[in-house]
């Protein structure tokens, strides 16, 4: 009985050692998340800057089409329709920016 108990204890000790070595190997394998986090912050900043520029451009397009509508009465409805579409797109972009402001901070 004692020999069987000693054998089981040796086997369990061997399993415990192998398990501990595996855990140590996994711990050293885990990648450093810092570069991915930094890249994510940089990309987020670029995206927000691009959305802001897009919204500004759409507002500019709307103003241009309003000017065209005023100077070309024959196509006034078409120009005003395009101007309204540009304003709606600009508002949507600004809403996206406001929503993104609630997310993680970008430096």
Residue pairs with C-beta under 8 A, 6 or more apart in sequence:
41 104
41 106
41 107
44 100
44 103
44 104
44 106
45 106
45 107
47 100
48 97
48 100
48 106
51 93
51 96
51 97
51 100
52 93
52 97
54 93
55 89
55 90
55 93
55 94
55 97
56 90
58 86
58 87
58 89
58 90
58 93
59 86
59 87
59 90
61 82
61 83
61 86
62 83
62 84
62 86
62 87
62 90
63 83
64 83
65 79
65 80
65 82
65 83
65 86
66 79
66 80
66 83
68 75
68 79
69 75
69 76
69 77
69 79
69 80
69 83
70 76
72 79
